[in-house]
Amino acid sequence: MDVDVHCTICGSSEARRCARCHSAAYCSLECQQTDWRTHRLLCAKFSEQAQRSFASRPSPTHYLAIFFPMDKTRPSLVWVDTKKDNYEVEPYFHPVLDQLLHIPGNDGYIGRGLRQVQGNVLRGRTSWQNTLNLWFLDPDVTPRNITTNQAIHGTIPTLIGDTWGEFIWKGPVVAVMRKGTGYEPRHSTDITLTAYRDAIDYLGYYRDTIGSMIEPGQDDHFSKRVLADRISKVIGVRINCHRDQIARQEPQMVEVAVPKTHPLFNLEGDDPCDIPSLFGLDLVAKSYNSNQSSGGNDDDAPQPMA
């Protein structure tokens, strides 16, 4: 286990970093599987940057961010420059987002919205070392040609398919990381793929009335009901195939704690355990292939073990 590293999915301190990108961490195979469907979209790309010690950084004032484009069906890693505010007494550096938060057909500046996130109660990480900033176009002043964000909503299942998914995001969205956790941190830093998970949760649990159930709406009565049903784990038994027994050096049957947001609970198919339900027991037994989302490119490669 890595020292002072918390699980991206459940917040456990007994976590190991992803073997490929080292930018997210998991305490178990089940937690890693829970995150893999979305994590895989950026894991290999982040790893490429890290292996080169971020040598492609355009300048010392550029920092790695995550872009959720309006017209493409997957998020991407981008370099975002920062610019010093000449009106601040203490140095303050704004992220330069004009090219990302823009829609063709609109002249000049488009109004923006900003949400600041400093914790994720769903994942058991209620406080962070840095602050996640989510930038988007101002919904109160609708720009021309704005459409539903395809990176967030344009796939089946959607990027936020394992969340609440009530709010429809329109226009581009950018996630940047600010250094520190003060009221308004003054400097940027490189984003991580744990923060990427937090961005997905924030966007997916957003409601018009209270904001996101992640923050600041976590104390709302409805939010508490929704999160309470998803925040814990279910005890189960993983039956390892012969290959996995050899690869993981595990016995055929292993007791596991499965997050309630694990894709196992969303897989289609007949539930063979009808009889236990007659006794008030919820028993699910399904096959789960950890590489079922595999395509053929590097981004869709089988998940690396943490």
Residue pairs with C-beta under 8 A, 6 or more apart in sequence:
1 13
1 14
1 15
1 16
2 15
2 16
2 17
2 25
4 13
5 13
5 15
5 16
5 17
5 25
6 12
6 13
6 15
6 25
6 124
6 125
7 13
7 14
7 15
7 25
7 26
7 27
7 28
7 31
7 123
7 124
8 15
8 24
8 25
8 26
8 31
8 35
8 123
8 193
8 194
8 197
9 26
9 27
9 31
9 32
9 34
9 35
9 123
9 197
9 259
9 261
10 27
10 31
10 123
10 124
10 233
10 259
11 123
11 124
11 125
12 27
12 31
12 124
14 27
15 25
15 26
15 27
15 31
15 306
16 25
16 26
16 27
16 306
17 23
17 24
17 25
17 306
18 24
18 25
18 26
18 32
18 39
18 43
18 193
18 304
18 306
19 304
19 305
19 306
20 43
20 44
20 47
20 304
21 42
21 43
21 44
21 46
21 47
21 50
21 193
22 47
22 50
23 43
23 46
23 50
23 192
23 193
23 194
24 35
24 39
24 43
24 192
24 193
24 194
24 196
24 197
25 194
25 306
26 32
26 35
26 306
28 256
28 257
29 238
29 248
29 256
29 290
29 305
29 306
30 233
30 238
30 256
30 257
30 258
30 259
30 262
31 259
32 303
32 305
32 306
33 262
33 263
33 264
33 288
33 290
33 303
34 162
34 259
34 261
34 262
34 263
35 197
36 290
36 293
36 303
37 157
37 161
37 162
37 263
37 293
38 159
38 162
38 196
38 197
38 200
39 193
39 196
39 197
39 303
40 293
40 299
40 300
40 301
40 303
41 74
41 75
41 159
41 299
42 66
42 75
42 76
42 77
42 193
42 196
42 299
43 193
43 299
43 304
44 298
44 299
44 301
45 76
45 77
45 299
46 77
46 193
49 56
49 64
49 77
54 64
54 190
56 79
57 64
57 79
58 79
58 81
59 81
61 81
61 82
61 83
61 93
62 79
62 80
62 81
62 82
63 79
63 80
63 82
63 95
63 176
63 177
63 188
63 189
63 190
63 191
64 77
64 78
64 79
64 80
64 190
64 191
65 77
65 78
65 79
65 80
65 95
65 174
65 175
65 176
65 177
65 191
66 75
66 76
66 77
66 78
66 174
66 175
66 191
66 195
66 196
66 199
67 75
67 76
67 77
67 78
67 100
67 151
67 172
67 173
67 174
67 175
68 75
68 149
68 151
68 152
68 159
68 169
68 172
68 173
68 174
68 175
68 203
69 75
69 76
69 149
69 150
69 151
69 172
70 103
70 146
70 147
70 148
70 149
70 150
70 151
70 170
70 171
70 172
71 147
71 150
72 150
72 151
73 150
73 151
73 154
73 155
74 151
74 155
74 159
75 151
75 159
75 196
78 100
78 174
80 95
80 96
80 97
80 100
80 174
80 176
80 188
81 95
81 96
82 93
82 94
82 95
82 96
82 187
82 188
83 93
83 94
83 96
84 91
84 92
84 93
84 94
85 92
85 93
85 94
88 186
90 186
91 186
91 187
92 186
93 186
93 187
93 188
95 133
95 135
95 174
95 176
95 188
97 112
97 135
97 174
97 176
98 109
100 172
100 174
101 110
101 112
101 135
101 136
101 137
101 171
101 172
101 174
102 110
102 172
103 110
103 137
103 143
103 144
103 145
103 146
103 171
103 172
104 145
105 144
105 145
106 143
106 144
106 145
110 137
110 138
110 141
110 143
111 137
111 138
111 140
111 141
111 143
112 135
112 136
112 137
112 138
113 135
113 136
113 137
113 138
113 139
114 133
114 134
114 135
115 133
115 134
115 136
115 202
115 211
115 212
116 131
116 132
116 133
116 134
116 184
117 131
117 132
117 133
117 134
117 198
117 199
117 202
117 212
117 214
117 215
118 127
118 128
118 131
118 132
118 181
118 215
119 125
119 126
119 127
119 128
119 214
119 215
120 126
120 197
120 198
120 201
120 202
120 214
120 215
121 214
121 215
121 218
121 227
121 231
122 201
122 205
122 213
122 214
122 227
122 230
122 231
123 197
123 198
123 201
124 231
125 198
127 181
128 181
129 180
129 181
130 177
130 178
130 179
130 180
130 181
130 185
130 189
130 195
131 177
131 178
131 179
131 180
131 181
131 182
131 185
132 175
132 176
132 177
132 178
132 191
132 195
132 198
132 199
132 202
133 175
133 176
133 177
133 178
134 173
134 174
134 175
134 199
134 202
134 203
135 173
135 174
135 175
135 176
136 169
136 171
136 172
136 173
136 174
137 143
137 146
137 170
137 171
137 172
139 170
143 171
146 170
146 171
147 170
147 171
148 154
148 168
148 169
148 170
149 169
149 170
149 171
149 172
149 173
151 159
151 173
152 158
152 159
152 160
152 169
152 173
152 203
153 159
153 160
153 168
153 169
157 266
158 165
159 200
159 204
160 200
160 203
160 204
162 204
162 261
162 263
162 266
163 200
163 201
163 203
163 204
163 205
164 204
164 205
164 207
164 213
164 226
165 204
166 206
166 207
167 203
167 206
167 207
167 208
169 203
169 206
173 203
175 191
175 195
175 196
175 199
176 188
176 191
177 188
177 189
177 190
177 191
177 192
177 195
178 185
178 186
178 187
178 188
178 189
179 185
179 186
179 187
179 188
179 189
180 186
180 187
198 214
201 212
201 214
202 212
202 214
202 215
203 212
205 212
205 213
205 214
205 223
205 226
205 227
206 212
206 213
207 213
207 217
210 216
210 217
210 220
210 222
210 223
211 217
213 220
213 223
213 226
213 227
217 223
218 224
218 227
229 260
230 260
230 261
231 260
232 260
233 257
233 258
233 259
233 260
234 257
234 258
234 260
235 255
235 256
235 257
235 258
236 255
236 256
236 257
236 258
236 284
237 253
237 254
237 255
237 256
238 253
238 254
238 255
238 256
239 252
239 253
240 248
240 250
240 251
240 252
240 253
240 254
244 250
245 251
245 252
258 264
263 288
264 284
264 286
264 288
265 284
267 286
267 288
269 286
271 284
271 285
271 286
272 285
273 283
273 284
273 285
276 282
276 283
277 283
290 302
290 303
291 302
291 303
293 300
294 300
294 301
294 302
